[in-house]
Structure formats: structure tokens, C-alpha cells
């Protein structure tokens, strides 16, 4: 019996609101080795600024990031081709967002996140007693 290789389907990243509403990126799943690459944990905006400023290490890292993303892309609904040149033509903020969503989906952060967290919501002040408690009578 010949086994058919199992390949997980690619991820479909969709943006429903904000400036990127309607963007769809289909990208293959990231390997553990790729996930561990330091270049994927770098802010692309800052990395681009360093590369433009003449930092050769940043230039190498930026090339590694754009090559990695281009290699992983299956398709997207952007006018750019799905090539390293097409990825390089993106603005750094957009590329950073695509990478962030790719990483989040790879490690299992569901999309969308579902019920929003109450983290950061102010605590209702009226439930906190503001008076100093009276001294309780001592028992004799």
C-alpha cells in the first residue's frame, strides 16, 4: 500500500475591518524552524528604518523576511505579484500586520478572537467602599 503524503491546508488570513478590510492572504503554515527565526519577531517598520539607514544586518534580516513571506504566500488579493519583489513593494506596516497574523494563526490564536476581554476596562468605583470601617466593639 502506498501512503499519500499528508499536507495541511494553507491558512486563509482575512481582515474584516479597519484600513485592511477586505484583505485576504492565503499563506502556507509556518514550520517550527521558521517560527523560531529572529527576523519574524522583529517589527518590520523598525527593521526597514534601520535598513534604509544603512545597517547591513538590518538589510540582511529584511531580505530574509521578505523572501520567507514570498516563499510562503499562495495568493492574495493585492495588486502586487506573489514574489519577493511583490512583497518588497508593500509598505512596512502592511507587511508587519500580515506577518503578525501569520504568526498568531500558526501558534493557534483563533481568528477572530471571539468575545472581547474586559482587560483594561475600568473597575466600577461604586463597588469599592469609600468610608473607613468603624471599630468593632471589643468583646469582654
C-alpha positions as CSV (number, residue, x, y, z in Angstrom):
1,X,0.0,0.0,0.0
2,X,1.4,3.4,-1.0
3,X,0.8,6.2,1.5
4,X,-0.3,9.5,0.2
5,X,1.7,12.4,1.9
6,X,-0.4,14.4,4.3
7,X,-0.2,18.2,3.8
8,X,-2.1,20.6,6.0
9,X,-4.1,23.1,4.0
10,X,-2.8,26.7,3.9
11,X,-4.1,29.4,6.3
12,X,-6.5,31.9,5.0
13,X,-6.0,35.3,6.7
14,X,-8.9,37.7,6.4
15,X,-9.3,41.3,7.6
16,X,-12.9,42.3,8.3
17,X,-12.5,45.9,9.4
18,X,-10.2,48.9,9.7
19,X,-7.9,50.0,6.9
20,X,-7.3,46.5,5.8
21,X,-11.0,45.5,5.5
22,X,-11.4,43.0,2.6
23,X,-7.7,41.9,2.5
24,X,-7.3,38.2,2.0
25,X,-3.9,36.4,2.2
26,X,-3.6,32.7,1.7
27,X,-0.3,31.5,3.1
28,X,1.2,28.1,3.9
29,X,1.6,27.1,7.5
30,X,4.8,28.1,9.2
31,X,7.3,25.4,10.3
32,X,8.7,25.4,13.9
33,X,12.1,26.3,12.4
34,X,10.6,29.4,10.7
35,X,8.7,30.4,13.8
36,X,11.9,30.4,15.7
37,X,13.7,32.8,13.2
38,X,14.5,36.0,14.9
39,X,13.6,38.0,11.8
40,X,9.9,37.1,12.4
41,X,9.9,38.5,15.9
42,X,11.2,41.9,14.6
43,X,9.0,44.9,13.9
44,X,9.2,45.3,10.1
45,X,8.7,49.1,10.4
46,X,11.8,49.5,12.6
47,X,13.8,46.9,10.6
48,X,13.1,48.9,7.4
49,X,14.1,52.1,9.0
50,X,17.4,50.6,10.1
51,X,18.0,49.1,6.7
52,X,17.3,52.4,5.0
53,X,19.7,54.0,7.4
54,X,22.5,51.8,6.1
55,X,22.6,49.0,8.7
56,X,23.8,45.9,6.8
57,X,22.5,43.5,9.4
58,X,19.0,45.0,9.1
59,X,19.2,44.8,5.3
60,X,20.0,41.1,5.5
61,X,17.2,40.5,8.0
62,X,14.7,42.4,5.9
63,X,15.7,40.4,2.8
64,X,15.3,37.2,4.9
65,X,11.8,38.3,6.0
66,X,10.6,39.3,2.5
67,X,12.0,36.1,1.0
68,X,10.4,33.9,3.7
69,X,7.0,35.6,3.3
70,X,7.1,35.5,-0.5
71,X,8.0,31.7,-0.4
72,X,5.1,31.0,1.9
73,X,2.5,33.0,0.0
74,X,0.0,31.1,-2.0
75,X,-2.2,34.0,-3.1
76,X,-3.6,37.3,-2.0
77,X,-6.0,39.9,-3.3
78,X,-3.4,42.7,-3.6
79,X,-2.3,44.0,-7.0
80,X,1.3,43.0,-6.2
81,X,2.6,39.7,-7.6
82,X,3.2,36.9,-5.1
83,X,7.0,37.2,-5.4
84,X,9.9,38.7,-3.4
85,X,9.6,41.8,-5.4
86,X,5.8,42.0,-4.8
87,X,6.4,41.6,-1.0
88,X,9.1,44.3,-1.1
89,X,6.7,46.6,-2.8
90,X,4.4,46.5,0.3
91,X,4.6,49.2,2.9
92,X,6.3,48.1,6.1
93,X,3.1,48.5,8.2
94,X,1.1,46.2,6.0
95,X,3.9,43.6,5.8
96,X,4.2,43.7,9.6
97,X,0.5,43.1,10.0
98,X,0.5,40.2,7.6
99,X,3.4,38.6,9.5
100,X,1.8,39.2,12.9
101,X,-1.4,37.5,11.7
102,X,0.5,34.6,10.2
103,X,2.4,34.0,13.4
104,X,-0.7,34.3,15.5
105,X,-2.6,31.8,13.4
106,X,0.4,29.4,13.4
107,X,0.6,29.3,17.1
108,X,-3.1,28.8,17.4
109,X,-4.6,32.2,18.2
110,X,-8.1,31.9,16.8
111,X,-9.3,34.4,14.2
112,X,-11.4,36.2,15.2
113,X,-10.7,36.3,18.9
114,X,-14.3,35.9,19.8
115,X,-15.6,37.6,23.0
116,X,-13.5,40.6,23.8
117,X,-11.7,40.6,27.1
118,X,-12.5,43.1,29.8
119,X,-8.8,43.7,30.3
120,X,-8.3,47.4,30.6
121,X,-11.9,48.2,31.4
122,X,-12.2,50.4,34.5
123,X,-13.4,48.8,37.7
124,X,-16.8,50.2,38.7
125,X,-15.9,52.6,41.5
126,X,-19.3,52.4,43.2
127,X,-18.5,48.8,44.4
128,X,-15.4,50.0,46.4
129,X,-16.3,51.1,49.9
130,X,-15.0,54.6,50.5
131,X,-15.7,55.0,54.2
132,X,-13.3,54.0,56.9
133,X,-14.8,51.0,58.7
134,X,-15.9,51.7,62.2
135,X,-14.0,50.0,65.0
136,X,-15.9,46.9,66.1
137,X,-16.8,46.7,69.8
138,X,-14.4,44.6,71.7
139,X,-15.8,41.6,73.5
140,X,-15.4,41.4,77.2
